[in-house]
Amino acid sequence: MITAYMETAYPLFQTFWQTGGIYLAWTAAHWAAIQSYQYFCVPSSWYGLLFGAAFSTQLPQCKALFWLITQSDKAISNMWILLGAWFITQSANFTFWSSKVKS
């Protein structure tokens, strides 16, 4: 009984962990990039507001952090769209590809 459970549950758990790991990695990268961008590129003082932000946001490291923020945002959004589409197809019992393709 346990072996049957392991044969069924383990591949599902492994797939879920791999997929969830990608989501967690993008989320962690997004959070770290936002924290770094705020610390290095947008100083939280009056001097930073008036002079620092205008110059420091154009530095290469700040451009790279901003790129990572926008790309991780797109990736996380697309993952939610994909998850929603998967749930809709599962709830509607709809398949895109037939298992029997006519020649």
Secondary structure, DSSP 8 states (H G I E B T S, - for coil): -HHHHHHHHHHHHHHHHHHHHHHHHHHHHHHHHHHHHHHHHS-SSHHIIIIIHHHHTTSHHHHHHHHHHHHHHHHHHHHHHHHHHHHHHHHHT--SS-SS---
